[in-house]
Amino acid sequence: MTTDNTASDVWADTAYRSKSNEAWLAVNGRVSRIHRKKPKGKPRSEALRAANSVKSKIRARVEHVFAQQKAHMALFIRTIGIKRAEAKITLANLAYNMQRLIFHERRAANG
């Protein structure tokens, strides 16, 4: 675990919800934003559906960035050493951010 991450929320889908993961998050001062599963044999409650929907909106914003980098930038980390991997990810993030800046600048110019 790194110490430079100041965010405490952890976002994930239902596959990552377990008692051990929830306990680890609590011990390490993290806030679980992991989706909740539908109870077996029962219909999904409206509150559960609404809570998962809010979480999905946040996750989708982040997941689209990773999908863009993986598909269009051919981001595949296969390096020797963490520093080289970090450099490759940093360059991919920089390129992605430049693409987004150009997109927004063109959009603003066209009105």
C-alpha positions as CSV (number, residue, x, y, z in Angstrom):
1,M,0.0,0.0,0.0
2,T,1.3,3.4,-0.9
3,T,1.2,6.4,1.5
4,D,0.8,9.1,-1.2
5,N,-2.8,8.3,-1.9
6,T,-4.9,10.6,0.2
7,A,-8.3,9.4,-1.0
8,S,-10.0,7.1,1.4
9,D,-12.9,5.8,-0.8
10,V,-12.6,2.5,-2.5
11,W,-14.8,1.9,-5.5
12,A,-15.4,-1.5,-7.0
13,D,-18.1,-3.9,-8.3
14,T,-19.8,-6.7,-6.3
15,A,-17.0,-9.2,-7.1
16,Y,-14.8,-7.4,-4.6
17,R,-17.3,-7.4,-1.7
18,S,-16.3,-9.9,1.0
19,K,-16.1,-9.8,4.8
20,S,-12.3,-10.0,4.6
21,N,-12.1,-7.1,2.1
22,E,-14.5,-5.0,4.2
23,A,-12.5,-5.7,7.4
24,W,-9.2,-4.8,5.6
25,L,-10.7,-1.5,4.4
26,A,-12.0,-0.7,7.9
27,V,-8.6,-1.4,9.6
28,N,-6.8,0.7,7.0
29,G,-9.1,3.7,7.3
30,R,-10.7,3.2,3.9
31,V,-14.4,3.9,3.1
32,S,-16.1,1.1,1.1
33,R,-18.0,2.2,-1.9
34,I,-18.2,-1.4,-3.2
35,H,-21.5,-2.3,-4.8
36,R,-23.9,-4.5,-2.8
37,K,-25.3,-7.8,-4.2
38,K,-29.0,-8.5,-4.5
39,P,-30.1,-10.9,-1.7
40,K,-30.5,-14.4,-3.0
41,G,-34.1,-15.4,-3.7
42,K,-35.4,-11.9,-3.0
43,P,-36.1,-8.9,-5.3
44,R,-33.6,-6.0,-5.3
45,S,-34.8,-3.2,-3.1
46,E,-35.2,0.3,-4.5
47,A,-32.7,1.7,-2.0
48,L,-30.1,-0.9,-3.1
49,R,-30.7,-0.2,-6.8
50,A,-30.4,3.6,-6.1
51,A,-27.2,3.2,-4.1
52,N,-25.5,1.0,-6.7
53,S,-26.6,3.4,-9.4
54,V,-24.8,6.3,-7.7
55,K,-21.7,4.2,-7.3
56,S,-21.9,3.2,-11.0
57,K,-21.9,6.8,-12.2
58,I,-18.6,7.5,-10.3
59,R,-17.0,4.2,-11.4
60,A,-18.0,4.7,-15.1
61,R,-16.1,8.0,-15.2
62,V,-12.9,6.3,-14.1
63,E,-13.3,3.1,-16.0
64,H,-13.8,5.0,-19.3
65,V,-10.3,6.5,-18.9
66,F,-8.7,3.1,-18.4
67,A,-10.7,1.7,-21.4
68,Q,-9.5,4.6,-23.6
69,Q,-5.9,4.1,-22.6
70,K,-6.0,0.4,-23.1
71,A,-7.9,0.4,-26.4
72,H,-6.6,3.5,-28.2
73,M,-3.2,4.0,-26.7
74,A,-2.4,0.3,-26.5
75,L,-1.5,0.6,-22.8
76,F,-0.1,-2.7,-21.7
77,I,2.4,-2.7,-18.9
78,R,5.1,-5.2,-19.5
79,T,8.2,-3.7,-18.0
80,I,11.0,-4.7,-15.7
81,G,10.8,-2.6,-12.5
82,I,8.2,-0.5,-11.0
83,K,9.8,2.8,-12.0
84,R,9.6,1.9,-15.7
85,A,5.9,0.9,-15.2
86,E,5.2,4.2,-13.5
87,A,6.9,6.1,-16.3
88,K,4.8,4.3,-18.9
89,I,1.6,5.0,-17.0
90,T,2.6,8.6,-16.5
91,L,3.2,9.1,-20.2
92,A,-0.2,7.4,-21.0
93,N,-1.9,9.7,-18.5
94,L,-0.2,12.8,-20.0
95,A,-1.2,11.8,-23.5
96,Y,-4.8,11.1,-22.4
97,N,-5.0,14.5,-20.7
98,M,-3.7,16.3,-23.8
99,Q,-6.2,14.6,-25.9
100,R,-9.0,15.6,-23.6
101,L,-7.7,19.2,-23.5
102,I,-7.7,19.4,-27.3
103,F,-11.2,17.9,-27.4
104,H,-12.5,20.5,-25.0
105,E,-10.7,23.4,-26.6
106,R,-12.1,22.5,-30.0
107,R,-15.6,22.1,-28.5
108,A,-15.3,25.5,-26.9
109,A,-14.1,27.1,-30.1
110,N,-17.0,25.7,-32.1
111,G,-19.5,27.0,-29.6
